Amino acid sequence: MTRQTDKLKVIANTLSAATSSKKAEWNPSLSGPLNMHIDRNGNWFYQGEPMLREALIQLFSGILRLEQDGYYLVTPVEKYSITVEAQPFVSRRLEIRAPGPHQQVVVITNVGDEVVLDAAHPLCFLPIGNDGPLPCVHVRDGLYMLLQRSHFYQMVEAALEQAGESDALPGILSSGMLFALHV
């Protein structure tokens, strides 16, 4: 067993007993870099190999934190830096529930979190690499999900249907708020 694998086991064991309310209080000193990477498609890699255990990815995504200088996996006693290519989360499914004036746009992430577009989880456009602003949704604590192109087009299609003959730039209604579909 390698030293890196031992680190992962320690982190997983520590987290299994943690409560979400306590996570905000965790502030350990930096333990160092962890050879972990999240690619542009939301795939997780450890030591260059794809991580295939969904439960482990969900566990780590729950302790992912963004700070001024980058992304970290944080436990009560350890803090490891990891690399994220674009955004840590990617949309996997989009649902428009109760279409009409009271609809909710729900986006499901690559780790299974359901995020409803609302004031706490707005749609925004963030610069990513050399691609310019791309559609993203705030998930939690400064962490965003990159919307797949097909999901963004699904929102545009729904917005155009709702706008009818209007010449206004389209926006998508969710949770009583109108979110612009343009920069």
C-alpha positions, 0 to 999 in steps of 0.5 A: 500500500502506498503512502498516498493510498494510506492518506485516502483511507485516513481521510475516508475514515475521518469523514464517515463520522463527521457531521455537516454542521462541523465541517465549517469549523474545520481549519487544519494547517496544510498537509500538502498536495494530494495527487488528485484532479477533477477534469473538465467533465467532472471526472475524478482522478487519483494518481493519474487513474480514474476514480470509479467508486461513486461513494468515495467521490461523493464523500470527497466532494462533500469536503471539497472547499474553495479558498483564495489560492485553490481547491482543498479537501479538508478534514478536521485534522488534514488539508490537502490541495487538489487540482480542478480543471474547470469547475468541480461539478458538472451537470448530468441532468436538468429537469423543469418541474411544474412548467409555468409561472411557478416552475423550478429548474433543477440541475443534478450534478455529477455527484448526485446533488440536486440544485434548484435555481434560486437566489442561493443557487443562481445561474451565472457566467464565469470565465473558464480558461480561454473559453470565455464566460460559460454557464455555471450554477452555484452549488455551495460555499463558492463551488460551482457546476459547469452546465453541459451545453445540452442542458443550457440549450434545454433552458434556452428552449424552455425560455423561448417557448415561454417568451412567445413572440417577445423580442426580449432576450430570453431568461429562464424562470425558476423559484419565482426569479428570472435568470438571464441566459446571456452575459 
